[in-house]
Amino acid sequence: MNKKIIIIAGATATGKTNLSIELAKIHHGSVVNFDSLLFYKELQIGTARPTVEEMSGIDHFLVGTDSISNPLNAKQFAERALKIIDERPENEPIFLVGGSGFYLQALLYGMYEDLSTPQSIREKSDKLYKEEGIEPFRDILNLHDHENYLRLHSNDHYRIRRAVEYFWTTNKPFSEAKKSHEGPSEKTKEILHKNWDCLTIYLDIPKEEHYEIIKKRTRLMIDMGLVDEVKNLLAQGFSGKEKPLESIGYKEVQAFLKCELTMEACEELIFISTRQLAKSQRTWFKGQKMSPLHPIKDRDLILKNVQQFLS
């Protein structure tokens, strides 16, 4: 009997969490998260992590399991997620939920060849980043790997640096290595796991409507205590340079705490950065030829499609 896997994907703030919990309760399934920031136990408000009450009654995996001091990469995620899915009861539907397409791709299709970065290159990268920040790396991408320059969000320091380190190591654009692995379209590729039957639900919301949701969510995060969350993390001894703490919300609040931004400017910048992230996520998912569904207007259709898939 093949495992039934329902993928609920989409940009940030498109209702993935609510839908996954509703469907998991209806169909007695479990949820495996592939949103890269929900892995971390120290981060809650700024990641819109579902509460204990929301998750009650449903087994959730890879939510709040790791520390920001030891970030989880895509390969590690894929290995752990596969082990979790393999160990679940055969007749239990699995809801794979998140917005980090790269992590989903690693699980479904495997990783492209990942060359180890030579120590000299890593030291060169660390020195440049420490002295000048992320901008020189973005300049290098713009010149030598323009596709990744456009694709990678300016806050995604880890992947920007990784792409530059790859270029320094191979003298080839990182985007070429990815393309050789991805092929012309995800629809033409076969999932690695032959015993999986997959249904994909891609959630999307019209831009103006989505912007209003993002704006309200940003305000809610501030009201819920995002500033205090960041203060407490820094007081615990975290440097603020950990990869997860350079993500949207946490980075801007750190700038506010350093008096580099007013509270109003901080909130506005979080909103703008989240909007930009949503745009890049939307572009990625559309590139996988996924048909969009509205989380509210198409709810009945989604419920029907899942019911038919599972029966």
PyMOL commands that set and color helices and strands:
alter all, ss='L'
color gray80, all
select helices_A, chain A and resi 16-27+45-47+52-55+74-87+101-109+119-132+135-144+146-151+157-170+174-182+186-188+207-224+226-235+243-246+250-257+263-287+299-310
alter helices_A, ss='H'
color red, helices_A
select strands_A, chain A and resi 3-10+30-33+60-61+94-98+196-203+292-293
alter strands_A, ss='S'
color yellow, strands_A
deselect
rebuild
show_as cartoon
